[in-house]
Amino acid sequence: MNWTQAGFTLLGQHVLWIDLVGNICALATVWLAVRRTIWTWPVQLAGSVLLFVASVQAHITGNALKQAMFGVLAVYGWVRWARGARAGQAIEVRPGTARERLALVAVMAAATALVALFFNATGWSWAPLPDAYIFVGSAIATYAQGRALIDFWWIWIAVDLVGVPLAFASGLVVSGVVYGIFFVMVLLGIREWRRQYARRRLEVATA
């Protein structure tokens, strides 16, 4: 058996090792992001490579492209956060401005429509619109995370609401379960980043 197809059977479902380990990395990425540690980016990069292979095998082109995009954005976030670390500064999180939020929503809506049309025209995905939505939403969320915007957590919630049923329908059981766990972790992440932002504002105000 090809190593990319290796796995085990759980409750009648074949679970791929690359899907399992890749999603463990993905979960670790969220936990590390909550803690604002730079390790979130190399772990995300490793998980993206494994999930890219799993998605290609499941013929979910949009999800495969999403993982490739994650790899690129992981490098972006790694470099951006590393610059702050070299300067001796902690990663300072903040909410997006009204202009930034409007731009994120506008880009997400327009890009989702365009990518869905592309998937539909090429036949690369059996679910063009939700696949495009997840792909674009994931890209925007990761970009916003790299800029330390609290809003990236809210974008992930919107992505998870579609990602859970699509993953199960595609046969990626582990991914479906992980999307559900993501939802809970994202809620905790929002709370923690908002606390960190409020704490910093209080320190500045009392300095």
N, C-alpha and C positions, 0 to 999 in steps of 0.2 A: 504494500500500500504506500502511495505517495505520502511523504511527511505532512503535506498540507491537508491531507484528508484523514489523518490520524485522529482518533478520538475515542469516545466511549458512549455506551447507551445508558440513558437516564430516563426512567418513566416512559420507555418506548420511543424516545427521541435520541437521534445520534448527535452528540455534542462534539464539535471540533475543538481540539486543543488550542488551535490558533485563535479561534473565536473566544474561548474561555480566558486564555492568558492575555489576549489583546484587551478584553473587557476589564480584566483585573487591573491592567495598566490604566485604562480609562477611568475606573473608579478611583484609583490612587491619584490620578491627575486632579480630580475634583477635590479630594481631601487635601492635597498639597496646595491647591489654589486657595482654599479657605484659609490656610496658614500663611499664604503669601510667600512661599518659598520658591526659589528659582528652580528647584528640582522638578517642579510641575511640568516644565518644558521638555527636558530629555525623556521623562517618563511618557509624556504624551507622544513624543516622536516615535518611541519604541512601540507603543500600542497602535499607533496609526499604521505602521508597516504591517503588523500582524493582521489587523482588521481589513486592510486593503486587500490582502491575499484572500481572506475569508469572503469578502464581498464579491470579489471577482468570481470565485467559485460558485457563489449563490446567484450569479448573474444580476446583481443589483448594481448597475453601472453608476447610478447617482451616488450611492453610498460609497462605492470604491473611489470615485472622484472626490468625495467628501474627505475620505481618509488621506488621499494624496494632498489635498488642500490643507488638512490638519498638519501634515508634516511640514509644509512650507511655512504655515503660520506659527508652528511651534518654534521654528528657527527664528522667525521675526520676534516673537515674544521673549525667547531666550536672550537674544541680543539686546532687546530694549530693557529688560529687567536687569541684565548683567551690567549695563552701563550705570544704572542707579546703584547697584551693589559696589561697583568699583569706585563710585563717588562717595561711598560710605553712607548712603542714604537708604532708609527703609522704603519699601514700595508703598507709596501713599495712594490710597483709593479715594475715589470721589464719584458723585453722581454726574451723569452727563448733563450738559446744558440743554436748554430747550432746542437750540439750533442743532446740536449733535443728535439729540433724540429724533428730531424730525428727519434728519438726513438718514439715520439708520433705518427708520421705518420706510421711508421713500425708496431707498436702495433695495431693501428687502422685498418690497412689493413688486417693483419693476424687474429686479433680477430673477425673482421666482417665476414670473410670467414668461420671461425670455428663455430661461433654462428649461421650463416645462415644455415650451414649444419646440425647443431643440431636442429634448428627449423623445417627444412624440414623433417628430419628423425622422429621427434616426432609428427609433425602435430600441434604443438602448435600455429602456426601463419599462417594466410592465405596469408601473404606477407613476406616470410622468409628473403629475402635479404634486402629490405628497413627497415624492422623491426629490423634486426640485426645491420644494419648500424646506425640507430638512437640509439639503445641501447648502442652499443660500443662507438659511438661518444659522447653521453651524459656523459658516465662514464669518458672518457678521458678529456672532457671539465671541468667537475666538479672537477676532480683531479687536473688539471692545475690551476683552480681557487683557490683551497685550497693552492696551492703553490704561489699564487699571480702572475702568469704568464699572461702577456697581451695577449699571443697567445690563451688563452682559448676563447676569444671573436670570433676569426676567426673560431675556431672549431664549435662554436655554429651556425655561419652563414651556414657552410656546412651541419649541422644537420637540420636547419630550411628549407633548400631548398627541403629536402625530407619529413620532418615532416608535412608540411602544406598539401600537397595533400593526404598523407596517413591518416591523422586525419579526413579529410572530407570524404574520401572513407570509413572510418570505422564508420561513423555516429556520431563522437564526434565533433559536430559543434563548440562548444565553444573552444575546444582545437585547432581546425583548425584556428579559428580567432586569438586566442592568439599566436599561432606560427607566424602568420603574424605580429602581434604587436611586438613580440620578435625581429623579424628581424630589425625593426626600432630602438628599444631600444639597441640592440647589436651594431649597428653602432654608436650610441651616446656613448655607453660604451667604445668602442675602442678609440674614440676621447678623452674622459675624462681621461682614464688610461694613454694614451700616453702623454697627457699634464702633468699629475701628475709626470710621470717618467722624462720628460724633465725638469720640474721645480726642481725636486730633484737633478738631475745631475748639473743643473746650480748653485744650492745652494752649492753643494759640491765643484764645481770648483772655486767659489768665496769666499769660507770660508777661 
